[in-house]
Every structure is written in C-alpha cells, then in structure tokens.
Amino acid sequence: MSDIVGRLGQDDRPSRDLELPEGALGAVPPIRLRIAMLGRLDVRSFAGDPLLPRSRKTRGVLAVLAFESPEPVSRQRLADLLWSRRGEEQARGSLRQALHELQDVLGDWGKGLIVATRETVALNTTGVWIDARELPRMARDRPEALNLLQAELLSDLDSLDAAFDAWLIEQRRRLREIALDAATARLAAAAGAEARAQEARRVLAIDAAQEPVWRTLIRAEAERGDRGAAFAAWEECRRVFAERFRGAPSPETAALAESLRGEAAPPPRPPKRSAARGARLGVMPFQVLGSGSDAEVSLGLAGEITAALARFRWLVLVDSSSIAAVDRQEGLSEELGLDFSLSGTVQRAGDRVRVTLRLTDHRPPDAVVWAERFDRDAGDILTLQDEIAAEVVARVDPEILLIEANRAATRPQVHANAYDLLLRAIPAIYRLDRQSYELAGTLLTEATRLEPDYAPAFAWHAYWHLFLVGQGWAPAGTEVLAKSEELASRAVALDPSDAQALAILGHVRAFLHHRVAEAVTLYERALALNPNLPMAWVFSALTLSYRGEHAEALRRWEKYKKLAPLHPHAFFFDAARLVPLLLLRRFEDVDADARQVTALHAGFTFPYKLWLSALGHLGRREQAGEVLAKLIALEPDFDLQKARLRSPLQLPADLDFYLAGLRGAGLS
C-alpha cells in the first residue's frame, strides 16, 4: 500500500487523507483503478486488490505511462528510458515482455487500459485515478492535496536506469515547482496572522531557502502575540541556513528578529494536548446484518479486538461503556475526544461468517482510512474471534502510526512534544536516506531529553542505532553498540510491559551484541505480552535462525506474514526470511525473495548480503557481480572480515557457510 494515499473508499473516491470535491463524481466514470505515485508506487483495484507488477522495470513502464497519460509514449522512448544500455532490438523485446507482464498482473481490472500500437503505447485513463496527475490540479484549493503533493515521486524506483533516473529527477522537479507555486499562492491569499503563519510553513516545507517567507512567518507569529514562537522561527531559520546552506540569514531578517526584543519574550504557549502520547481509539459495537442471531459474535469480537489493541502501548483505548453511552457516531470525536474509531458489521451466510471492518479518522474531514473484509468458518466462534482480532490489530496499528506520522510532519515544530518528535522520526528511519536518517536521530535525542520518562522514545532511539550499524553508517568502535544497549534497557526499565521495547532490546542484544540466548528470553516475554506484534515475531524468527533453528524461524516468520501481509515496513520484515532460507540451502528461494525485498527498498543493505551468499553457492558469478556492485555502492567498506565480525550466527558451520557463499560471489 502506498505510504501516502490510502485505499479507495466505498464511494469510488480516494479516501485516506483526501476526497474529491462533492459533486465531482457525476462528471467522471466510476473509478476502477487507483495508481499512487507519490511515495512508493502502488496500484490497486476499486476492490482493494494489489495489482503492482513484480518487476521494477515493468513498474517503471507503468509509471511513465501513468505520468504522461493520456498522451501516447513512443515505444522507442520507453525502451530508451528503461533499457538504455541494451541494443535496440533487445530493449524493444524487454519492453514487449514488460507490457505482457503488465497486462497479466492487471487482469480483468486492466481491460482496455493499455492501448498499444506498433509505434506507441498509451494509458487509457477512463476510470483511473492517478494521484500525481490529480493532486496538482487541487493543490491551491485543498491543503490536503498540497501536503500529499510534497511526498517524493516514485521513491522506490530510483536506480532503474540512468535515463529513467534523469526523467524521474525532472518530474520530481516539476511537481516541486507546482507545489511551491500552489503554496505561495495560498500564502498570498491568506488573511490573518494565524493563516499566514500556517501557509508560510507550507512554503518553507517545500523550499526552506525562501528567506522572505521566513520573515513573513516571524512577523505573523509576532502579530499573533506569540513572541516565543516568533523567536523560535528565527532560530529555526538560522539553523536551516547554517546546516543546509552553509550561510546565515540576511541582515534584514536578523534586524527583524532583533526588533522583537523590545520586551522580554513570554513563555511559549503549550499545545492543546501537551500530555498526548498516543492516538485515542474506540472500538464501536459491531452491527449485526441479516436475520441470524449473531449478537454474541459481534460483542465477543469487539471485546477481543479492544483487548488486543490495548496491548499496543502507544494507543489510548477509550472504555467501551463510554462509547456505548454516545448515541450517535458523529458525537464520538467531540464528546470522547476520539482520534479514530473502529466499526463494522457481522453477517452469517450458512456455515460462513463475514466480518467487515472500517477505521475512521475523526479529525476533520472525517474519512474512512482503512477497511477490510474477513470471511471465516462459523463452526468455531471462539477461534473465529481470536483469528480475526489478531489480524485486525496487527494491521490497524501500523496503519494508525503511519497516519499519525504524516499528520505530525505537517504540524509546526515550535511546541512539539516527545510524541510529536517520535512520530516525525519514524518515517525517516524507514526511508534510510542518510540525510533524513541523521535528522531522525536528532529528533529522537531531543524527544528523550524533553521527556526522560517516555519509554517509546528510548526504544525507537535504540532501533535507530540498529540501522545505523546495519547500514554501515556507524563509526568504528563500541560506542554505538553501548549506546543502543543503554537506550533499549532504559526503555524496558521505564515500561517493563511494553512488548515493542522488549522486542527492540532483544534485537539489540542478538544482532549487535550476539547475546542470542538473552534475546530469546526477551522475545518470549514480548510475545506473551502482545502475541499480535509483527516486529516481535520477525525478530524472534531471526534470532532462532542465528542459533540454528531454521525451520522454527520460518514458522515464526509465517506467523508475522499471516498477521500483517501488507505491513508498511515489509521491506525489512520480509528480508528476515532470507536468513533461514540461505542456511537451509534454498538458494532459488533466496534469489526470488531477495529480488522482491530489494524492489521494495533498494537502499536497504541487509538483503543484498544474503542474496550475494546464495548466488555464490549457485555459482552465478555474473549476477553476483551486479548484486555486489549495488551492495558496495551502499556500504563501501563491506568485506569478508566485516561480514565475519558483524554476523550474529552462532553455529560455526552456519557462519562458514555464509562466508563461503560471499567468497564464491567475489567478495574479498
């Protein structure tokens, strides 16, 4: 699923953060396909079926056709963009193969979608919603559209081909200019100091070099009577110019800031919900459809889901009796302060039960942000309730976290608390872009400083150190290892019942310190506290494989995959399967899985190492050379000695086998 735009709603409209204007639906055919290009490429049918091609090159073809639709694109240009290093005939053949793959994966949903002639290919956009084409038209009038437009176009399709990269850079530049023009127009039209401050921040989020806009922001905060916010904006301006532009603001901006010092600055105003450390969620009583007497299923399922969600420490669950006392769902947000509610229906048909669930975001405008249907055998009601509850909470938790993180990114940083800073940091961790990753570390450091009793901030800061080492970005020595242990241990000490903190501490000890037995104990406790936490299943699978229990590791990984098959962080969690597959000598499976996980995130180094070892054992030196080149580009100092020192594999035979594959692939 796309990082940015949610699934289509029941009324044929994109419905996570953005809805089409009322009345617009009568002017266009019903939407049958959604192509999201802002963030990672995501293709879904109206019914929510994923239709993303497996091959990255085929995804690239679809991206070009979608971006330039409905205009036809010449076959020669497509071949030149995606296969510029091949001969003309071979490139044309690869394009034909990609178009066949595209038709196959789209199936019935894509009938009539690809219009191909001997010389051109076009995308028929009838009934197709493409965010990169629709959102620019709405950006001036809809702030939600403008916010979404700032996401990086096709963030998972870098490095397909030098020609494609050049095309992608140009399209990103064009979208950025459109977003900047829209934000600047909104700022010019803003009435009142508060509106000017808000719109100025939108402009600066796109282009922080707009110094006149910094002055507008400083003046607007001062006009609002918040001198503390005005000075904070000045300090942020100075920091940005120093860190990003190696310079200082102009004397004009400095003089403006100095003019505000006529009287002592009052203390900054706290945010309305300064104590908030999680999203407030309520589980509604589920509606029973039909004539069957399934009230007990409805009540039992709602209770199971509520109890399971309560295990996620960052979610604030509202008491069910309080929800029942509210007559109308419209009153949930105002009367109970709910951020989200989970509602649904239960329907029996013979020996089957269908449960349909919806997650609603109650921040204006109310919108359904997640929906899913579960069909189960009605013979064992208790098992039905357990299974559905487990899968629901494992999918809803990251869904809410993603929404909250995107929302936090649009809020001013002046009064950010530890929770806000944590939310800003989490997406940057998973992007694994070096610059944004370092910023995430700064945010987490500040979060732990602001609230030294907030366990999740310490846990995620430890997690940040894990990737720092795994990506090869940590300096030599033991300081980073000791810091990660200190942070993770602090998180568990602050909240011994936080399953995620326990799982992160376990991974720190297994992956970084090679203390595998201790890690296993921590995972067992984490899973006892929250058996629906995908991270705990993935990390425990890795650790069991580290000590040679590869079959059990695969079983635990399958548990994660059943709970959360479309987890937003699948690029990492899915890569964990490569360890037991390699050590069970299932080299072809490693090759197939590694292609998939590196397609999800080409900048994550972990899967390349296992893939390289498998290719070495297969004797595929040419393919291994390509993988090795990608790995060394990401982690230049990776060699056999570093592989041996960093590997947490406990059995000498497993470690030797892993290193032998690397050596056979050409690593020295």
HELIX and SHEET records of a PDB file:
HELIX    1   1 ALA A   24  ALA A   27  5                                   4    
HELIX    2   2 ARG A   56  GLU A   68  1                                  13    
HELIX    3   3 ARG A   75  LEU A   82  1                                   8    
HELIX    4   4 GLU A   88  LEU A  106  1                                  19    
HELIX    5   5 GLY A  107  GLY A  110  5                                   4    
HELIX    6   6 ASP A  131  MET A  138  1                                   8    
HELIX    7   7 PRO A  143  LEU A  149  1                                   7    
HELIX    8   8 ALA A  162  ALA A  189  1                                  28    
HELIX    9   9 ALA A  193  ILE A  206  1                                  14    
HELIX   10  10 GLU A  211  GLU A  223  1                                  13    
HELIX   11  11 ARG A  227  ARG A  244  1                                  18    
HELIX   12  12 PRO A  251  SER A  259  1                                   9    
HELIX   13  13 LEU A  260  GLY A  262  5                                   3    
HELIX   14  14 ALA A  295  LEU A  309  1                                  15    
HELIX   15  15 SER A  320  ALA A  324  1                                   5    
HELIX   16  16 GLN A  329  GLY A  331  5                                   3    
HELIX   17  17 LEU A  332  LEU A  336  1                                   5    
HELIX   18  18 ILE A  381  THR A  410  1                                  30    
HELIX   19  19 ALA A  418  ARG A  431  1                                  14    
HELIX   20  20 ARG A  434  LEU A  450  1                                  17    
HELIX   21  21 ALA A  455  GLY A  470  1                                  16    
HELIX   22  22 GLU A  479  LEU A  494  1                                  16    
HELIX   23  23 ALA A  499  HIS A  507  1                                   9    
HELIX   24  24 VAL A  508  LEU A  512  3                                   5    
HELIX   25  25 VAL A  516  LEU A  529  1                                  14    
HELIX   26  26 PRO A  534  TYR A  546  1                                  13    
HELIX   27  27 HIS A  550  LEU A  563  1                                  14    
HELIX   28  28 ALA A  570  PHE A  573  1                                   4    
HELIX   29  29 ASP A  574  ARG A  577  5                                   4    
HELIX   30  30 LEU A  578  LEU A  583  1                                   6    
HELIX   31  31 PHE A  587  LEU A  600  1                                  14    
HELIX   32  32 PHE A  606  LEU A  618  1                                  13    
HELIX   33  33 ARG A  621  LEU A  634  1                                  14    
HELIX   34  34 LEU A  640  ARG A  646  1                                   7    
HELIX   35  35 PRO A  652  GLY A  664  1                                  13    
SHEET    1   A 3 ASP A  42  SER A  45  0                                        
SHEET    2   A 3 LEU A  33  ALA A  36 -1                                        
SHEET    3   A 3 VAL A 128  ILE A 130  1                                        
SHEET    1   B 3 VAL A  73  SER A  74  0                                        
SHEET    2   B 3 THR A 120  LEU A 123 -1                                        
SHEET    3   B 3 ILE A 114  ALA A 116 -1                                        
SHEET    1   C 4 GLN A 287  LEU A 289  0                                        
SHEET    2   C 4 PHE A 340  ALA A 349  1                                        
SHEET    3   C 4 ALA A 279  VAL A 283  1                                        
SHEET    4   C 4 LEU A 315  LEU A 317  1                                        
SHEET    1   D 4 GLN A 287  LEU A 289  0                                        
SHEET    2   D 4 PHE A 340  ALA A 349  1                                        
SHEET    3   D 4 ARG A 352  ASP A 361 -1                                        
SHEET    4   D 4 ALA A 367  ASP A 377 -1                                        
END                                                                             
